Amino acid sequence: MLTRTKTKFRPLLLSAALGSALFATAASAEGLTEQQQFARDIYKELVEINTVTATGDTQKAAEAMAARLRAAGFPDSDVHVFSPAPRKGNLVARLRGSGARKPILLVAHIDVVPANREDWSVDPFKLTEQDGYFYGRGSGDDKYMAAAHITNLIRYKKEGYKPDRDIIVALETDEEILDSNALGIQWLIKNHRDLIDAEFALNEGGGVGLKDGKAIRNTVQTSEKVSIGYLLSVKNRGGHSSLPRKDNAIYRLAEGLVRLSNYHFPVNLNETTRVYFTRMAEIESKPNADDIRAILAAQPDPAAAARLSENTGYNAQLRTTCVATMLEGGHAINALPQLATAKVNCRILPGEPVDGVRATLERVLADKEIEIAPTGKAVLSDPSPLNEEIIGSIEKLSKEFWPTATIIPVMSTGATDGSYLRNAGIPTYGHSGLAGDVDDNRAHGKDERVLVKSFYEGEEYLYRLVKMLAGGK
């Protein structure tokens, strides 16, 4: 059942009033400005609310952020917490502008993947600052952006900023489950499209890449691969293991999977990946830079493509991929298998037909005894256009923050909820301003962390970027 909650905030206001005299002193003692301390406090509050998608409480997180907005003077009519199910929460908040232009939508998800305390060196649900990093589940994916958006929306309000367009913040649940029944952005589009309608959206999906501490790229995600799973199965009459036959279900399936492992989908560059490789050639070292230029030629060099494909990151940008991820077979040690199954996950390039990929699987597996069935429905999504205003603003501001970084449009090989927004007619750009080592991505993994310096730098970058895009004064 849908409930809309209104959080009481008088105690928060009282607490803020009593503590205001000490606030600047505490911030100064830690070497932080008052604004940075405020951003850290919001970040800490979000990280320390357990919002694991299946077992946590995103409603609590949404209500906590709504309380902060109301305490800053946002009226109830501009702050909405929706709870489509118990412990599920979405927040939609709006800073009113002049209305001269259509709104901007700032999106971040507040649910996170599980984290086991015994696997981590610190408590994953406490914000821990050590060795120049903030540790915590969701510290990068995606509570940094959620904290930055709330912090900056309040900052705009305090400054009396009047943009040329409304600035909308949507903090959503259920992004991590990638399910058609998810209760986050899909639910908001279906039930409250009027509250999030915008000219374009900024979302996760692109960040600043550091190499040996130097910023080498600042990426803007404009498209995503399409994810779909297939169940492969081989059935057999089975029998006693003492009387083996050649038509073994496990062998047949395994032989098909080996054929799949040796197959590479053809190289297929789109607008985003062509620009991506063009700009990567400018910052890559030899021989990779030469190979990249060779695949961009009018007649791409197959040998260069093969060499680049050894790099898993480049390979995923070059082509559709299908990989076996789960395997199961047989029912007893002394019985011939009656059933063998494997799950294959495909990441399909935007614009390539899903049916064509299935047909390719059938051809490559080359065995009519291997049945192929989709395990879900693919969410097709056209790339967002390379908007000159957005890309131009990013290029201009990025030079101030990271002068050595090249602006690179990217296609995500993973998936975000940006695909649902694009399908709803809202062009979406993944761009966080968060800098991290290109060889140390811990999202979804043990000891997830972000650089402390990058947190404050990114928050300030987003504050200024949104102002550039929103206009006004």
Secondary structure as UniProt FT lines:
FT   STRAND          3..5
FT   HELIX           10..29
FT   TURN            30..31
FT   HELIX           34..47
FT   TURN            53..55
FT   HELIX           58..71
FT   TURN            72..73
FT   HELIX           76..78
FT   STRAND          79..85
FT   TURN            86..87
FT   STRAND          88..95
FT   STRAND          104..109
FT   HELIX           117..119
FT   TURN            124..125
FT   STRAND          128..130
FT   TURN            131..132
FT   STRAND          133..135
FT   TURN            137..142
FT   HELIX           143..159
FT   STRAND          167..172
FT   HELIX           175..177
FT   TURN            180..181
FT   HELIX           185..196
FT   STRAND          200..203
FT   STRAND          208..211
FT   TURN            212..213
FT   STRAND          214..224
FT   STRAND          226..235
FT   STRAND          239..240
FT   TURN            241..242
FT   HELIX           249..261
FT   HELIX           271..283
FT   TURN            286..287
FT   HELIX           288..295
FT   HELIX           302..308
FT   TURN            309..310
FT   HELIX           312..318
FT   STRAND          321..329
FT   TURN            333..334
FT   STRAND          335..336
FT   STRAND          339..348
FT   TURN            350..351
FT   HELIX           354..365
FT   TURN            368..369
FT   STRAND          371..374
FT   HELIX           388..401
FT   TURN            403..404
FT   STRAND          406..412
FT   HELIX           418..423
FT   TURN            424..425
FT   STRAND          428..430
FT   STRAND          435..437
FT   TURN            438..439
FT   TURN            443..444
FT   TURN            446..447
FT   STRAND          449..451
FT   HELIX           452..470
//
